[in-house]
Amino acid sequence: MVVKILEKNNQKMIAIPENILKHVGLSSGGVVEVTDDGYHIILTPVEEGFSENEWKKLESIKKEKGEIFKTKKSFIKSLKGLMKK
């Protein structure tokens, strides 16, 4: 399947066909990790939960930026708000 790379607000974007999203269990608003192996771009679905190490990193960012999140749900809501901007 061939798709075109688009640009919006200086962001490069691609449209992922619905059947592929369903096959890997993703939908709009889903989160993926983007990596490459030197030849391929690899999109890996990511669970919305965070590991203990990731929470520690987020805690240090929180302290640096001054925003405090009481729950994982409030943090995810804030991230989704940033992604819409």
N, C-alpha and C positions, 0 to 999 in steps of 0.2 A: 504494500500500500504506500502511495506517495502522497505527502502533504507539503504545503508551502509554509515557509517561515514568514511570519507576519511581524509587524512592528507597531506598538502602541505605547505612547508616552516613553519613548526610548527603551522599551523592553521588547526583547525578541520573544515571540510566542509561536506555538504550534497548536493546531487543533487535533486532539486525540479522538478518533472515532469512538462512538458510544459502545459498539460491540466489544472493543478492546478494553475499555474502562470496565464494563460489566464482567468481562472474563477475569480480570485481576482484582475485582471487588472494589473499584473506585467509583466515585461520582463527583459532581461539582463540589468544590470546597475540600476535596480530599488532598492529602499531603503526600508528596513523593520526595525521595532523596535523588538528586541529580549527580551522577558521576560519569566517568568515561574510562575506557581501557586503552585509549590512544587511537582507536579506530571506530568505536561505537559510543553513542550517548546512551547511558543506562538510567532508566527511571525505575526506582524501586518504591513500591507503596510503603508508607510508614504508618504504624499504629499511632493513634493520638496520645497514647501514654508516653511518659518520659522515663528514662532510666534514672537511677540515683545519681549517676555522674552528670547526666544532662540537667537534672534539677539543681545540682551544685553550680554548674555553669550559669544557669538562668538566675540563680540567687545572686551570683557576683555581678551579673549584668543589671539586675534589679537594683542592687546597692549603688552601682555606678550611675545609673540613670535616675534613681530616686523614686521609681514607681514600685509600689508594693502590691503583690497579688496574694490574696488570702487562700485561694483555692486554684487547683489546676483548671477548673472551668473558667474562672475569671481571667486567667492568663491566656487561655486559648481564645476566649472572646476578644481580648485585646489584640492578639496576633491576627485574627481574622479581620479586625477593623483596620489594622495596618496594611494588610494585603489588598484591601479595597481602595486604598488611597492611591 
